Each structure stands twice: as structure tokens, then as C-alpha cells.
């Protein structure tokens, strides 16, 4: 039996010509570079982690195999300049599988989940709360205080277990940091934006340097971090997010011992429907909402990170001082603080407090009224109320210039102009304040001669975000086609049958007309409600409408 080296592969492999899809998450994205083996998975466990899915990336090249830990590269390399087949064993392909680069879903997975979540008829939650949700609410009431200097909220993390059950995490964080740093350094622009984001974090004291002499008292768990690009954002194009779902050395996860808390706000459909009923509307969002809330120093030790500006600097440990994006309790804590502020100021802000409780979706304000004066009163009171708790509003937008006339230019939402269309994002929808219409856009798939696969079809269909069902007449056929694809049990990158191929090409031609669809935002529901009520009465009482007068 050949001796297995403690490092694999024995030399770096040039994969520049390999056709590895960019949208899949590899269990080890540096499998082709020389490095130590972190983990060997025995045959008794190997087959338990295999998933359905296999991609051929070329002749005389290894294959990509899907596993529960991410995609792995396995097989022989028939090239004299590369390695022997024994050097690319499956075990080597999994050398970072226990800690993949990120635990976030792929863009396609996220789009599909969002697409079907909006189709869920049970999206409206019942008023009753579960016992863990009640415990989370009670924990908030008992442990939340205010900063005497800024009046900002100070919260405790709602642990369901003692955080001491978590294992060691420094080695995992180092591996993840080095992998992240290596990827970022390949893109100078990305590196600059990442460093800029972290510099602002430090400058605002949202994270503070930990003195090495205080590690025992101030460091509990490390949280890996990575960046997410949001090119359609009018403010931050890059956001650093924190992976609190990363396993520690004993398999325990920070997020698994944090309570989620109850849902405190209306769903997105209800918010948008209400937004359509106002003659004049106002949009805004809370600047850095999570980071306006301070985490109690007793709990901040459980959210530490590693950071350095350049590879020439030593790694430093920082402690995150505010509610952290990526922890499962963050949405509840942020929304609950906002609502607590409203409850405490009902008498001082009789207009702003109820609006804050009703017309926010996380950090997005979507409100309006029948007159410009009414909306101006809402804007004034909500802005003043939120400032008392350290939640400044920004990115204001309205269908009337008179409503935002006194808003500074830097606090207004930036208008996005694409193909002669000017719009802003309204909870994911494109809305034109000038025409007061919702609009849609269609980005055609690649070249018409390119191979049509289940992946290309599903990614295209899932890219449509239509919570109000305005495109349902068009999307019904797409949903039927998606069902057919699932029944065929095709691999993600396998070519679809000719019949589906032909149907999809025809459908793409029809979808191109979506670009011309514009739906008025303002809709008078009173008339529709009366008509529907009348029809219901006729149906249930089995009445026959009178014939028209002659």
C-alpha cells in the first residue's frame, strides 16, 4: 500500500482550464494547492455524506460530486504535468469539509427558497406563541437596559443554554480567515471595500481590539466572517456578514444555543398591500439598525473575530460590541428594541409611535396617508421618535417632492437608472416615485445556443420577485415547467429533454415582454371590496341579479 503523505496534493495543480461552475460551493476551494490534511473520513462514514448530484467538467478530468458538506473534486488526472490518481483521493478533497468557506446558501438556493416561501399559503403566522418564544420575550424584558449617555438599548443575548457548552473555535476561525483573505487579495477593489467596511466598524467602536492579556475574560467564541456584494444597494455595495452557524471543535454551534424570538411584524405581503392603499407614500430605512444596539459586555465575549488589514500584520482579536448580523437572535432584538421605543413614547409621539409599530418591515419604513400634510406629520414624528433611541432614518423616498423637500440630499434614496427606467427598491420591488408605478425587468439567459439545463431554468424563474402576484398570469406556466423538471429528477447541469427545451425557448421570448409591464402603486380598494362583497352575497344566498332596466 502506498504511503499517504501528511499533505495533499504533493504539488499545486493548474485548474485554469477546468470548467468548474462558479455558482457551486466547494467543500475546499483550495483543493488544488499544497497543504496539510485536516481530516480523513473513513469508508464507514463516506457514503453517508454523499448527495445526489454529479458534474463532469471535461474529458480526462476529475468529476464534481455533491456531498452534504459541499461539492468535492474526485478522480484521476491523466496529465503528465499533474498528479497521479492516488494523489487526488476523495479524502483529500474533503480536507476542509467540516468548515466550508461559508455556510450561506448559494444564490440559486436563496432565490428558490424565497420564491417558494412567497407561495406558501400559511405565511401568516398565528397569534399564539411557542414556549421558547415567550421565554425569549421574557428574557428581553428582564435584561434590556439603556445607555445613560446615548439612550441606546443594551441587550443580553438570549441563550437557551450556557455558552460554555461551545467548543474551541480559534483554529477554525484562522483557517476560514486565511481562506477568505486569499480570495479577497485576488481582487484589489474587493480588498479595498472589505478593509473600508471593517475600518468603519472600528472607527464607530462597533468592534474593539482585545488586549492579549485579557483573552481569558474577553474571548469566548470566534465567529468567521465573509463579504456579500449587493450591487443594487444605493448605499453599501459590500457588506461583511458573520457566520454564527459555524461549528466549534466539539460540534456545537453558537446559533443553535440562541433563541430566535417571535415574529413581531406583519409579513411582506401585508406591508406592501397597505403601502398601495395610501395616496401619498413615504419610504425610509434605519441606518445600521443592528449596530445601533449595544450587546452587554458579559455577552460580547461570545462574538469575537480575527482581523488584519494586510497579510504583513499579525492577526488581531476584536470583540463585536453590537448586535451582529448573522446571529439568529439579531432580527428579534432589533425589531423588539424599535417597538419598545414606540411603546415607551405613545403619549409623546401619538402619530409616530403607532406608525412605528405598524409600518416597519425590519428596518424599512413603508407608510403613507391621504394628504401631503398627513405624511409630513408622520415623517416628522417617526424621525424624532427613532432619534431618541439612536435609530436615525435615511434613504427617504416619496411620490411627492413636497414630502421630502426638507430632507438632505445625502439622506435621500438614490434613484437607479437602467435602460431608461428610474426606480428605487421597495422591499425588493422596483418602484418609480416619479410615475408611482411598480415595474419589472427581465434579464435573458445566456446565448441562445447555450445548453439549457435545470439550473439555468430554475435560476431564471427564481430571479423574479413578485410577492403581490402581479405577474401571476405569466408565472403560472413557469411554475408548471418547474414542477415538470423536478419530476424528471435531472441533475442540475444535465440538458433538459427536447420538448422542455423548445417550451422554455418560447417562454423566454414571452418573458421579454415583462420589461414593458408597469403597475400603478396606488390602488383604491374600497370599490373592489364593495364589488367582492356583493358577489359573495349573491353566491352564498344564491341570488340572481336583476336584469337591467329596459
N, C-alpha and C positions, 0 to 999 in steps of 0.2 A: 504494500500500500504506500503510495507516495506521501511524503511528509507535507503537512499543511503548514504554510507559513503563518506567522502571527499577524502579518499584514497582507492585505489584498487590495487590488491586484498587485502583481510584482513590479509592474511599471505602468505608467499612465497610458490610457487608451484614447486615441483620437476618435471622437464621435461626431466630428463636424458634418460628416456625410450621412449620418444616421437620421432617419425620418421619425424622430420621436415627437409625437404631438405635444404642443406647448401647453395644452389645457388639461393635461393629466398631472396628478400629484405623485411623484416618485417617492417610494419609501426612503430612498437615499439618492439625493440629487447630485451627489459627488461620487457615485459608484465607480466612475472611470478613473479616478485619481488614487494614487498610492496612499494608504492609510491603515491604521490598526483595525482589527476586527473587534467590534464592540460586543457582539452576541452571536453565538452559534445556536441555531434552532434544530433540534433533533427530529428525526423522521417521525417520531410518535406524535409530534405537535405540528409538523409542517403542513400536512394535508388538512388540518383543522382550520388553518388560516387562509386557505385558497378560496377565491371567489370566482364566479362565472365572469369571464372576460379575458380575451387574449388578442393581441395585436401583432401582426407580422410587419416588421419595419423594413424589410428588404431581403433580397436573396443572399444566402450565405452569411446572414447576420442573426444575432440572438432574437428572441421574441420578448414582448412585454406581457407579463402575466399579472392579472389583478389579484390582490390579496386584501384581507381586512386591514392591513397595515399600510396600504398604498400599492402602487404599481412597482414591480420588480423587473429587472433585466436578467434573463437566464438563457443559457445555451452556449453553443460553441462559436468561436470567431475563426473563420477559415481565412486567415491572413497571416502571411509570414512576418509582417511587421507588428502583429498584435500578439495576444497571449494564446496559450493552449486552452482547450475546452475545460480542463480541470481548474483553470485559474478563475473562471467565471462561474463558480458554483452558485446554487440558489442561496446557500448560507451567506456567501459574501454579498449577494445582492440585498440581503436584509441587515447589513451591518449597522444601519441606523433606524431600523424599523420600529423599535419601541418608542422612538421620539422623532417622528417625521418632521420636516421643516415647519409645517404649520398644521394645526388641527382644524383649520377652517375649511368649509366646503368649497368645491370648485365652483367657478361662476355658473356653469350649467346646472349643477346640483342646486345652487341657491335660487336660480331663476325658476327651475321646475318646482321647487318647494313653495316658492312664493306664488307661482301660477296656480297650483292646485289648492293652496291654502285659501286663496280668494274664492275658489269654487266650493269651499266647504260650507254647506248649509247650516252647520252647527257652530258657525264662527261666533255667534252671540252667546256669551257665557251667562250662566245662571247667576242670580244674585247671591246664592249661598256660597260660603267659603269653606275650604277644607280646613282641617285642624292645623296643618303646617302653615297655611296662610294666616290663620288667626294668630298663631304663635309669632309669626314674622311681624304682624301689625302690632301686637302687644310689645314685642321687643323694641320696635321703633318708638312707641310712646314712652317707654320706660327709660330709654337710654339716649335719646336725642336731646342735645343742648344747643345753645347759640354762642358764638364767639363774642365776647364782650366788646371787642374793638371794631369788628366789621359787621356784626349781627348775622354772619353767615351760619348755616347749620353745621353742627358737628355730630356725626353719626357713628355708631358702632356697627361693625359687620355682623349680620345675623347668622351666626354659626349654629348649625344643628348638632355639631359635635365639637369637642375640644380640638382646636387646630394642632395640638401637639401630636395628634394621630398621623400627621403628614410625615412623610419620609424626607430624606436629604434631597436637595434639588440643585445644588451648586454645579455639579458635574454636568447635569442635563442642560442647565442654562448655558454653561460655557460652550458646549457642543452646538447648541442652537444659535448662540450669538455668533460664533465663528462662521457658521454656515450662512447666516444672514449677512454678516459683514462681507463675506466673499462675494455674494451675489450683488450687494449694493455697490461695491467698489468697481464692478464691471460697467456701471452706468454713472458717469460723473454728475449728471443732472439729478438723478435719484439720490446719490450720496449727499449732494448739497441740500436737497429738500429734507431728507431724513435728519441730517445734522441740525438744520434750521428748526425743525419741529421740536427736537429734543432740547435745543438751546432755549427755546421759548418756555418749555416745561420747567427748565432750571431757573430761568430768569424770573418767572412768576412764582417760584418756590412751590410749584406743584409736585416737584420731587427734589429731595435734598440729599447731599452726599453723606454717606455714613462713615464716620471715623473708624478705622480698623480696630481701635481699642474698644469700640462699643458694639462689636459684632454680636456678642452674646445677647445683649439686651435689645438690639435694634434689628436683627436679621432673623426672620423665621422661615420664610419660603421665598424662593426666587420665581419670577414669572417671565417666561420668554416673551419676546416681542418681535413684530414684523410690521411691514407697511402695507397699506391698501391705497391704491390710486383711485381717486374719484374725479375723473376729468370733467364731469358735468357739474361739479360743485363750483359755486360762484365765489367761494372764499378759500377753503383749504383743499388743494388738489391732492395732497398726500396726507394720510392720517396714520399714525402709529397705533396699532392695536395690541392688546396684551392677551396672551394665551393662558388664562387661568384654568384651562381644561387639560393642561399638560400633566402627565403622571409624575409623581415623585418616585424616589428609589424603591419604596415599598408598594407602589401601585396606587396609592391614594392620591386623590385629586382635590385641589383647593375648591373648585366649583362644586364638587359633589358634597361638600360639607357646608355649603352656603345655601340658605333658604332663598327661594325665588320671590316669594311675596305674591299677593293677589293682584289681579289686573284692575287698575283704578280708573281707566279711561275708556270712553267709547271706542269701538273699533273704527278702522279707517273708512269703511263704507258709510257709517253713520255720520262721521265728521264731514266727509265730502258731500253727502246729501244735504246736510244742514248748511254747508257752505254755498250750495246752489240756491237756497231759498232767500238769500239776502240781496236786496237791490244794490247796495254798496258793500264792498268787502274789504277786509284788511288781512294781510299776511305778515308774519314776522317769526323769528325764532330766537331762542335764548342762547346767547353767546357762551360756548363752552359749558353747557349746562352741568354735566357730571363734575367737571373740575371746579365748579363754584361751591362744591360741598366738601367739607373737610372730614377726613377719617380720623377718628380718635387715635392718638399716639399709641394706645395699648394694642390697637389692631393694625396699624400701618406697617408693623414689622412683618406681616404676612403678605405684603405686596412689595417686594424688593426686586430690582432689576440690575443687570450689568450694562454698563455703557462706557464708551470712549469715542472721541471724535475721530481719531486716526489710529491705524494699527501700530504706530510708533509709541503710543501712550499705553500705560498699564491699565488693565481693566479696573474699573471702579464700581463700587456698590452704591446704588441710590435707593432711597425709600420713597415710594409714591405716597404723597400726603393727601390726595383727594380721591373721591370715588372713581374707580378705574373702569374704563370701557373694556369689556371682556370678562368681567366678573358677573356671574349670573344674577346677583342681587342689585346691580347698578341701576337698571331701569326702574325697579320699585323704589329704591332710595331716592332717586332724582325726582320722580313724579310725586312721591309722598311728601317730600320737602316742599315742592311747589304748592301742593294742595294744603299742606299745613299752614303755609304762609297766607293762603287765601282764607282759611278758616279763622285765623287769628285776627284778620283785618276786615271782617264783614261790615262792621259799622263805619270804619274809616273810609272804605272804598266800596260803597254799595253797588256800584256798576262793575268795577274791575274784578272784585272777588268772585262773583258768580260766573263771569266770563272765564276767569282762570280755571275754575273747576269744570267748566263745561266744554270750552272750545280749544283745548290744547290736545295735541296728539304727540306725546313725549315732549319734545322741546319746540314743536311747531304750533304757532297760534294761527287758527283759521276761523275768523269771525266776521261779523258784519252787522248791518242794520238797514232800516228803511230809509234813513236820511243821512246826509253827509255829517250833520251836526251830531247825530247819534253815534256814528262810527268814530268821530273825533273824540267824543267823550270816552268811549271805550278805550281808544288808543292812549289817551292821557292817563286814565286811571290804572289800566293794566301796567303801563310802563312804570308809573310811580310805585305801584304796589310791589312789582318784582324787584325794583331797585332796593327796596328796604331789606330784602333778603339776599342781596348780592347777585341777582339774576338779570343783567342788562339785556334788553331786547335789541335786535339788529335785523338786517335784511328785510326791511319793510317793503311791501308792495301793495298796490291797490288799483282798482279800476277807475279811480278818480284821483287826479293830480292834487285836488284841493285837500285830500285827506293826508297826504304825505308831503305837503308843501313845506312844512317846518322841520322835516327830517333831514339831517345832514347827508350829503351825497355818499359818504363812506358807510352810512348805516342803511342805505337802500339796497334792495336786492338788485344784482346786476342782470340786465336783460341779455339773454343768449340769442344770438342771431345766426341761424343756419339756413342756407338756401332760401333767403328772403323771408324767413319765419323768425319773428321775435317773440320770445316766450320766457317765462320763469318756471321753475319746478314747484308744483303744488302737491305735496305728498306723493311724488313720483309721476304725477300727470303733468303734461305740458300745458300751461295756461298763458294766454296772451292778455295782459292787463289792458292793452290798447283796444283790442277788439272784444275783450271779455268773452273769449271762447276757449274751450279745450281743443287741442289739436293733437294729431297723431303723425308719426313718421314711420317709414318702412325702409330698412336697410336691406337691400337684396343680398342673397348669399353670394359666394364667390363666383368665379367664371362659370358660365352656363354648361361648359363641357366637363367641369369637375365632378368627381364621384359623389353621388347622393347617398348618404348613409343615415342611420337612425340618429346619430349625433348631430349632423347638420340640420335635419328636420326639426328635432326637438329643441335645439338651441335657438333656432329661428322662431318657432312658435312661442317658446317660453319667454322670449325677449319682449313680447307685448305685455304691457302693464295696463290693465283695464278693470280696476276694481268696481266701477259703476256699471259695467256691462254694456258700454256704449257701442262696442264693436261686436257684440254677440252674434248678429246676423252673419258676420264674416267669420268669426272664430269657431262657430259650431262645426263647420266642415274640418277645420284644423284639429279640433278635439277628437272627432271621429277618426281621422287619419292617425292620430297619436295612439288611440286605442288599438287600431289595426297593427301598428308597429309593435306594441307590447305583446300582442297575441302571437306574433311571428317569432318571438324570442330571438331576435337578431342580436349579434354582437354590436357594440357601439359603432365601430368603424367598418362594419360589413355593408356592402352595397345592397340596397333595397331591391325587391322584385321589380320587373319592368312595369307592371301595372301601377304600382305605387309611385315609381319614378315619373311616369307620364302624368299621373294625377297631381303630383307635387309641382312639377314644372308649370302646369296650367294654373295651379293655385298661386304660385309665385307671381304670375302675371296679374292675377286678380288682386293680390295683396298690394301691388304697386299703387293701386288707386287709393289706398289708405291715406297717402300723403295729402290728398285733397279734402279729407274729412275735417270739418270744424263744427263743433257742437257748442251752442250757447251755454255759458256757465249759469246764468240766471234763468231760473225756470219757475213759473208761477204754479205752485202745486195745488192751490185752492180749487181751481176749475177742474183739474184732473181728479182730485179727491171727491168732488161732488158727482162727477160722471161715474167714477168707480162705485161709489156708494149707491147710486141709482141702479146701476147694473146688478149689484149684489142683491138689492131688494127685489128686483124683477126676477132674478134667478131663484132665490130662496122661496119667494111667495108664489112663484110660477105665474106671475102676472104677464099679460100680453099688452105691449104698448098700444095706445090708441092710435088709429090711423090718422094721418094728417088731415086737417080740415080742408074740405073741398072749396 
